[in-house]
Amino acid sequence: MPSRGRIVSPLAALCVTASTVAQTIVIQRSAPDEDRWNYPFNASVGFRTSASTFAAPPGDPAFDDRDAQFLIGWDTSAEVTPGLAPTRYEILSATVTVTTISGGVFVFDPTTDDWRTHLDPADPMFIADADAGRPIELFGVGFRNGFDAQTWTEFSPFQQAPFGNWQGTRNAFATDNEGRSGRDISRHVEQGFTPTPFAVGQASGVAQGASVPFDTPWTFALDVADADVLAYLRESLRSGRLRLMVTSMHPAPTMGQGAQNWPDYYTRENKFAIPLGFAATLDLTVRIGSGADLNGDGVVNGGDITVILNQFGGPGDADLNGDGVVNGSDITVVLNSFGA
């Protein structure tokens, strides 16, 4: 990689700082800092020893389509300096694993399903699923009702609305961050769209369509090349709190009637989870650089200075030195990396 400290002008020579030198950090966590079965009827909140993911019955107006969700989170500020300009966090790779407790009750589907496959077969818009099973997918986490990644904990209330009004009211929800909007994808069938997951869970050694055995690890390799995923991860590192949501659309019998056909996962509170390596894990590699390629064209040049000038005097992604305002100091960072 070209040097981030290259000096190309007298002005730059006066302002070379450590912020222009790339630093690669590898985070490897064997358990989350918090996890939560995010489900309306979870009375034990952060104390549960397992979590599950499943869908509400098709067309049920009382519940989100992605009814039961599993939130996992890590605090990263001890390893990665928070509060920097988002573009300074160069995410090289991000992988998460979770482990399912349940065995022999659902089959492995490694691909995303179109929203129309979840409709009632009598619906004229219904299309048949091309493969067996339902995928386990990983998304970001959005918040509402005054909560954010800093204030929401695994013991926070599920919703602020009166009990019984569960659709679109959960305080923490799965988001695909489409267009950096932080949209809630929990009702995607009702709203008629197919969300793009950050990653689809892969079960090594299990054939597509085959029954999933007990204690199967699921690997999620996040698509860090996706602009929406990258923006979410950068903002998470900026805040020092990475929160992710595991979801699936496995059908669940009404009121627990019938046999289980959905996945259960170990939480960190399970006495076997940490000793046996069944708790959720995080492997994240990030490089802290100047972030000077603001327009993403692969080279630091005058186009990046134009981005700074367009944001000059206010906050924004062009605040490369993290002082809270876009100004001449950020132009200096670009000049120090010019041509890189």
Protein Blocks (a to p, Z undefined) as FASTA:
>chain_A
ZZfkbcfbfklmmmgcfklpccddddddfbdfbdcdddfklmnlmmpcbdcdddddehia
kbcfblbacdddddfklmmcghiafklpccfbdcdddddfbghkaccdfbdcdfklmpcf
klmkbccdfbgcjdddddddddeehiafklpcfkbcfblbdehiaghpafbdcdehighl
opafklmmmnopacddfbdcddehiaghiacdehiacdddddfkbmklmmmmmmmmmnop
acdddddfddcdehhiajdfbdcdddfklmklmmnopaccddddddddeklamnonopac
fklmmmmmmmgoiacjklmnonopacfklmmmmmmmgoZZ
